[in-house]
Every structure is written in structure tokens, then in C-alpha cells.
Amino acid sequence: MSLTESRFHDLVDAAQQAVEDIFDDSDLDLDLENSGGVLTVRFANGSQVILSRQAPIRQLWLAARSGGFHFDYDEESGRWVCDTSGEVLGEMLARVTLEQAGEELEFDEL
């Protein structure tokens, strides 16, 4: 755990803001709520994607219909990487958005 707490929070804030911006710029019918470090995306079909910060262990968690995933920040690549699959956050968000909302969005910067 090399991330300081303040850097961790800055990185999560930036990631959540980027996700919000991508969804805001899309034509998807959805609701976004960011409260207390938890970003909830509610799609028109009722399914949700939730991004939450886990400060004590410096992880970003993603909850989707396909399961729960834990991401560690990789300083070398500058990306959040799933601790079990090695998939980067942007790839997984693109996949779960397609699975849950039937739309292809690009989360390339994540």
C-alpha cells in the first residue's frame, strides 16, 4: 500500500468524475448519484453499477450484475487494475455497461 490516503482519495475522485462525465455525455437513460464516496449508476432497466472507495485498504470496488470486483491502483500504468482478473477499470466498465444497458461506451482514459 504505497498510496497515501490523500492521493488515494484524489485518484478515486478523478476516476469517479471521469465515469460520471462519460455517462453524462452518453445518450443512455440513467440516473447518477455520487454521495459519500459512492457513485451509483442506475440504468433505465433498473440494473445498477456502483463504484465505491475502500479507504482502509486503498481499493476501488465495482459492483455490477456480474459480481463484485476490487481494483488496486497501478502507479506504473496509471490505471485501476482488478486484483483477480488483471482487467483495467475502463475495460470492465465498458463490458458491464454493454451487459447491463446494451450500449457500448468507451472508458479509454480509465
C-alpha positions as CSV (number, residue, x, y, z in Angstrom):
1,M,0.0,0.0,0.0
2,S,2.2,2.8,-1.2
3,L,-0.7,5.2,-1.8
4,T,-1.1,7.9,0.8
5,E,-4.7,8.4,1.9
6,S,-5.0,11.8,0.3
7,R,-3.6,10.6,-3.1
8,F,-5.9,7.6,-2.9
9,H,-8.9,9.9,-2.4
10,D,-7.7,12.2,-5.3
11,L,-7.4,9.2,-7.6
12,V,-10.8,7.8,-6.7
13,D,-12.4,11.3,-7.1
14,A,-10.8,11.6,-10.5
15,A,-11.9,8.1,-11.6
16,Q,-15.5,8.7,-10.4
17,Q,-15.6,12.1,-12.1
18,A,-14.4,10.6,-15.4
19,V,-17.0,7.8,-15.2
20,E,-19.7,10.4,-14.4
21,D,-18.6,12.6,-17.4
22,I,-18.7,9.6,-19.8
23,F,-22.2,8.6,-18.7
24,D,-23.3,12.2,-18.8
25,D,-22.1,12.6,-22.4
26,S,-23.8,9.4,-23.5
27,D,-27.3,9.1,-24.7
28,L,-28.2,6.5,-22.1
29,D,-31.3,6.9,-20.0
30,L,-29.8,6.7,-16.5
31,D,-29.5,8.3,-13.1
32,L,-26.2,9.2,-11.4
33,E,-25.7,9.7,-7.7
34,N,-22.4,10.4,-6.0
35,S,-22.7,10.5,-2.3
36,G,-20.2,9.8,0.4
37,G,-17.6,8.4,-2.0
38,V,-20.1,6.0,-3.6
39,L,-21.0,6.5,-7.3
40,T,-24.3,4.8,-8.2
41,V,-25.3,4.4,-11.9
42,R,-28.9,3.3,-12.3
43,F,-29.9,2.3,-15.8
44,A,-33.4,2.5,-17.3
45,N,-33.9,-1.3,-16.9
46,G,-33.4,-1.0,-13.1
47,S,-29.9,-2.5,-13.0
48,Q,-27.1,-0.7,-11.2
49,V,-23.3,-0.3,-11.3
50,I,-21.8,1.0,-8.1
51,L,-18.2,2.3,-7.6
52,S,-17.2,2.7,-4.0
53,R,-14.0,3.7,-2.3
54,Q,-12.5,1.4,0.3
55,A,-10.0,3.8,2.0
56,P,-8.6,1.4,4.7
57,I,-7.3,-1.0,2.0
58,R,-6.8,1.7,-0.7
59,Q,-9.1,-0.1,-3.2
60,L,-11.9,1.0,-5.6
61,W,-14.7,-1.5,-5.7
62,L,-17.1,-2.1,-8.5
63,A,-20.4,-3.8,-8.0
64,A,-22.3,-5.0,-11.1
65,R,-24.8,-7.6,-12.0
66,S,-21.9,-9.9,-12.9
67,G,-20.4,-9.6,-9.5
68,G,-18.1,-7.5,-7.2
69,F,-14.6,-6.5,-8.3
70,H,-11.8,-5.0,-6.3
71,F,-9.3,-2.6,-8.0
72,D,-5.8,-1.6,-6.9
73,Y,-4.2,1.5,-8.4
74,D,-1.1,0.6,-10.5
75,E,1.3,3.5,-10.4
76,E,3.3,2.2,-13.4
77,S,0.3,2.2,-15.8
78,G,-1.7,4.9,-14.0
79,R,-4.8,2.7,-14.0
80,W,-7.0,0.9,-11.6
81,V,-6.5,-2.9,-12.1
82,C,-8.7,-5.7,-10.9
83,D,-6.9,-7.7,-8.2
84,T,-8.3,-11.0,-9.5
85,S,-8.6,-10.7,-13.3
86,G,-6.0,-8.0,-14.1
87,E,-8.6,-6.2,-16.2
88,V,-8.4,-2.5,-16.1
89,L,-11.3,-0.5,-14.8
90,G,-12.2,1.1,-18.1
91,E,-12.4,-2.2,-19.9
92,M,-14.6,-3.7,-17.2
93,L,-16.9,-0.6,-17.1
94,A,-17.3,-0.9,-20.9
95,R,-18.2,-4.6,-20.6
96,V,-20.7,-4.2,-17.7
97,T,-22.4,-1.2,-19.4
98,L,-22.8,-3.4,-22.5
99,E,-24.1,-6.3,-20.4
100,Q,-26.5,-4.2,-18.3
101,A,-27.6,-1.4,-20.6
102,G,-27.0,-2.9,-24.0
103,E,-24.8,0.1,-25.0
104,E,-21.2,0.4,-26.0
105,L,-19.4,3.2,-24.2
106,E,-15.7,3.8,-24.2
107,F,-13.9,4.4,-20.9
108,D,-10.5,4.6,-22.5
109,E,-8.9,7.1,-20.0
110,L,-9.6,4.7,-17.1
